[in-house]
Amino acid sequence: MSETALPLTATRAAVTPRSRAARVSLTALQVVLGLFYAFASALPKLIAHPSATESFDKLGWGHTGMYIIGALELAGGLALLVPLLDGVAAVALGALMAGAFIVNVTVVHGPYVATPLVLMLPLGLIAWARRGHTTELFRLVRRRAGRRG
């Protein structure tokens, strides 16, 4: 059996050995952040809660911008719960939080300016710790693209 044919868990264990407690803690962090993004952050936007509509109206982005950001947060939150997608999801959500920070600093000037920065720290940890998953995902995508082309 070649190295590329190994299951994801065997590949991860061979590349980055971690203690059981660290793996469990990282998984728990991913679940908490995934649920936070899906429910606490995306849901108010997707159901057009007054607090979300007010914020996006203030930005001038309206309902369309609110729904797009909500959908991105929901997709990222759910992807954090999928082992092969978790690293990419953390990077994507980190980029979304960088944008949120810039908007908060330049336009909103509200009391929660630092919140996106705080969220970027655990997302960065997840992205780094799950980089093997991201590598495996890219390997699978390239292999499938090679079969089609």
C-alpha positions as CSV (number, residue, x, y, z in Angstrom):
1,M,0.0,0.0,0.0
2,S,1.5,3.3,-1.0
3,E,1.6,6.4,1.3
4,T,-1.0,8.2,-0.7
5,A,-3.4,5.3,-0.3
6,L,-3.3,5.5,3.5
7,P,-6.4,6.6,5.2
8,L,-6.4,10.2,6.4
9,T,-6.0,9.3,10.1
10,A,-2.9,7.1,9.4
11,T,-1.3,9.8,7.3
12,R,-1.9,12.4,10.0
13,A,-0.6,10.2,12.7
14,A,2.6,9.5,10.7
15,V,3.2,13.2,9.9
16,T,2.2,15.0,13.1
17,P,2.1,12.9,16.2
18,R,0.1,14.5,19.0
19,S,-1.1,13.5,22.4
20,R,-4.7,12.3,22.8
21,A,-5.5,15.3,25.0
22,A,-4.2,17.7,22.4
23,R,-6.3,16.1,19.6
24,V,-9.4,16.0,21.8
25,S,-8.9,19.7,22.8
26,L,-8.4,20.8,19.2
27,T,-11.5,18.9,18.1
28,A,-13.5,20.4,20.9
29,L,-12.3,23.9,19.9
30,Q,-13.4,23.2,16.3
31,V,-16.9,22.1,17.4
32,V,-17.3,25.1,19.6
33,L,-16.2,27.5,16.8
34,G,-18.2,25.6,14.2
35,L,-21.4,25.9,16.3
36,F,-20.6,29.6,17.1
37,Y,-20.3,30.5,13.4
38,A,-23.3,28.4,12.4
39,F,-25.7,29.6,15.1
40,A,-24.5,32.7,16.9
41,S,-23.0,34.4,13.9
42,A,-24.6,33.1,10.7
43,L,-28.1,32.5,11.9
44,P,-29.0,36.1,12.8
45,K,-27.9,37.1,9.4
46,L,-29.7,34.4,7.6
47,I,-33.0,35.0,9.4
48,A,-32.6,38.8,9.0
49,H,-32.6,39.5,12.8
50,P,-33.0,43.2,13.4
51,S,-29.6,43.5,15.0
52,A,-28.0,42.1,11.8
53,T,-30.1,44.1,9.4
54,E,-29.3,47.3,11.3
55,S,-25.6,46.6,11.1
56,F,-25.5,45.8,7.4
57,D,-27.8,48.8,6.6
58,K,-25.3,51.0,8.4
59,L,-22.6,49.6,6.2
60,G,-24.6,50.2,3.1
61,W,-24.5,46.5,2.2
62,G,-28.2,45.8,2.7
63,H,-29.8,42.4,2.9
64,T,-27.7,40.9,0.0
65,G,-24.4,41.5,1.8
66,M,-25.9,40.2,5.0
67,Y,-27.1,37.0,3.4
68,I,-23.8,36.5,1.6
69,I,-21.7,36.9,4.8
70,G,-24.2,34.7,6.7
71,A,-23.9,32.0,4.1
72,L,-20.1,32.1,4.2
73,E,-20.1,31.9,8.0
74,L,-22.5,29.0,7.9
75,A,-20.5,27.1,5.3
76,G,-17.3,27.8,7.2
77,G,-18.8,26.8,10.5
78,L,-20.1,23.5,9.1
79,A,-16.8,22.8,7.3
80,L,-14.9,23.2,10.6
81,L,-16.7,20.0,11.6
82,V,-15.6,18.0,8.5
83,P,-12.1,16.5,9.0
84,L,-10.9,16.9,5.4
85,L,-12.3,20.5,5.2
86,D,-11.4,21.9,8.7
87,G,-8.0,23.4,7.8
88,V,-9.3,25.2,4.7
89,A,-12.4,26.3,6.6
90,A,-10.2,27.8,9.3
91,V,-8.2,29.7,6.7
92,A,-11.3,31.0,5.0
93,L,-13.0,32.0,8.2
94,G,-9.7,33.7,9.3
95,A,-9.8,35.7,6.0
96,L,-13.4,36.6,6.6
97,M,-12.5,37.8,10.1
98,A,-9.6,39.9,8.8
99,G,-12.2,41.6,6.5
100,A,-14.5,42.0,9.5
101,F,-11.8,43.6,11.5
102,I,-11.0,46.1,8.8
103,V,-14.7,47.0,8.4
104,N,-15.1,47.3,12.2
105,V,-12.0,49.6,12.4
106,T,-12.8,51.8,9.4
107,V,-16.6,52.0,9.4
108,V,-18.4,50.6,12.4
109,H,-16.2,51.9,15.3
110,G,-18.3,49.8,17.7
111,P,-17.5,48.1,21.0
112,Y,-16.7,44.8,19.4
113,V,-13.8,45.9,17.1
114,A,-11.4,43.3,18.6
115,T,-13.8,40.4,18.3
116,P,-12.6,39.3,14.8
117,L,-9.0,39.4,16.0
118,V,-9.8,37.3,19.0
119,L,-11.5,34.7,16.7
120,M,-8.5,34.7,14.3
121,L,-6.2,33.2,17.0
122,P,-8.0,29.9,17.4
123,L,-8.7,29.8,13.7
124,G,-5.0,30.2,13.0
125,L,-4.2,27.4,15.5
126,I,-6.7,25.1,13.7
127,A,-5.4,25.9,10.3
128,W,-1.8,25.2,11.4
129,A,-2.7,22.0,13.3
130,R,-4.9,20.7,10.5
131,R,-2.5,21.6,7.7
132,G,-2.2,17.8,6.9
133,H,-5.9,17.7,6.2
134,T,-5.5,20.7,3.8
135,T,-2.6,19.0,2.1
136,E,-4.6,15.8,1.7
137,L,-7.6,17.8,0.3
138,F,-5.4,19.4,-2.3
139,R,-3.8,16.1,-3.2
140,L,-7.3,14.6,-3.8
141,V,-8.4,17.6,-5.8
142,R,-5.3,17.4,-8.0
143,R,-5.7,13.6,-8.5
144,R,-9.3,14.0,-9.6
145,A,-8.5,17.0,-11.9
146,G,-5.8,14.9,-13.5
147,R,-8.2,12.1,-14.2
148,R,-10.6,14.5,-16.0
149,G,-7.9,16.3,-18.0
